[in-house]
Amino acid sequence: MALLGSIILSSCSKDVYFSGISENSLDEIKENYQIINYSKEDVITIIGPPLIKEDSDNLWIYRTDKKTGIAAFKQIVYSKTLKFKFEDSILRSVEEIILN
């Protein structure tokens, strides 16, 4: 009985689901881009290629989501769109748009 109860409880435990870029990598760039001149290649190395490139390749768009819950019932913790703006191939601004 105890084994059955623990199996049921463990199957209902909440998991955390991420999609998009890593929070740690994003934090690294946000904290340092004003003192470190990140090139486009540096950004790709740290967080990967963007979802969208616009404005003559000077505006890069990324998405990231965090959800909790069981697989069938997930609750959104946050959903962000990130805008990275470059001048002369150097990252000059990072803007977060939170959608929830």
N, C-alpha and C positions, 0 to 999 in steps of 0.2 A: 504494500500500500504506500509506504514511504517512497519507494523507488518510483512508482507511478506518479505520485504527487510532485516529486522533484523534476521529473521529465516534463510534465505539463507546465510547471512554473518556468523552467528554463526555456521552453519553446515560446513562452509569452514575454520573455525579457526584451527590453528595448535595445535595438542596435542603432548605430550611427552610420549614415550613408553619406558619402561625399561624391560629388561629380564636378568636373571642371578642374581648375588648377588647385594646387596644394595651398592650404592656408599659411603654412610656414614659409613657403617660397614667396607668396604674395606679401607677407609681412616683411620679409627681408628686403624686397624691392621698395615697398612703401616707406620703410624707415631709412633707407640709404640712398635713394635716387637723387636727392638734392646735394649730397656730398660726393657720391660716386657717379661718374659719367657712364651710365650703362649704355652700351651700344645695342643695336637691334640684335646682333648675334649673342650678346650677353643675356638679353631678356629671353631669347629662344632657348639658350642653354639652361637658364634657371627655371623657367615655367613652361617652356614649349612654345610652339607656333600659335598665333592667334586664331580665333574662330573666324574673324573678318578683318580685312585690311581695307582702309578707305583713305581718301584725301591724299592721293599720290603716295600711298604706302606710309603716310605719316600719322595715321590714326589706326590703332589696333584695338580690337574689341575682344574681350574674354568674358566667359561666364563661369560662375561657380555656385554650387548649391550645397546645403547641408540639411539633412533630414534625419529624424529619429523615429523609432517605432519598429513594429514588426513588419515583415516583408509585405503583408497584405494591407496594413494601415500605417502609412508613413505620414508624419507631420513635418511641415517645412519649418526649419529653424531660421534659415535665411536663404535668399536667392539674390545674387548680385550680378550686375553687369559692370564690367571694368573697362574704362577707356584709358589707353596709354597713348600719350601724344609725344611725338618726336620732332625735333628740329635738328637738321644736319645730321641725321641718323643717331642722335643722342636723346635718351628719354628725358623729357622736361616736365611731364605732369602725369599723375595717376589719379583718376577720378572714379569713385565708387558710386554706383546707383543701386540702392537696395529696393527690390521690387515687392516686398511684402510688408 
